[in-house]
Amino acid sequence: MILAGDLRMLNLLMKDIPAAVIIRNTRIWINAAVIMIVLSGIFMLAAVAIKLYYNVFFLVKMISLVLGLGLFYWLRSAVYCRAAGRWIGFS
């Protein structure tokens, strides 16, 4: 889904479909996948909470996940708004 949105913004795939439609449809699937990742992580954490609490690598992994998702949503929102024609900075 992410690849389809990126290739559409590069005008390499699905040229007859507007970019806003592709962006809207892929955003739904991306958000659903992120929700599933978080929910499965919560259940896995609940199973071995004490073991993971003292694991430094788990902490680094969670911090990286939060930073990665933040960067993903921040960067994608700027690019998607520009691709959909709602960029205010230029006229």
Buried (B, 14 or more C-beta within 10 A) or exposed (E): BEEBBBEBBEEEBBEEEEBEEBBEEBBEEBEEEBEEEEEEEEEEBEEEEEEBEEEEEBEEEEEEBEEEEEEEBEEBEEBBEBBBEEEEEEE
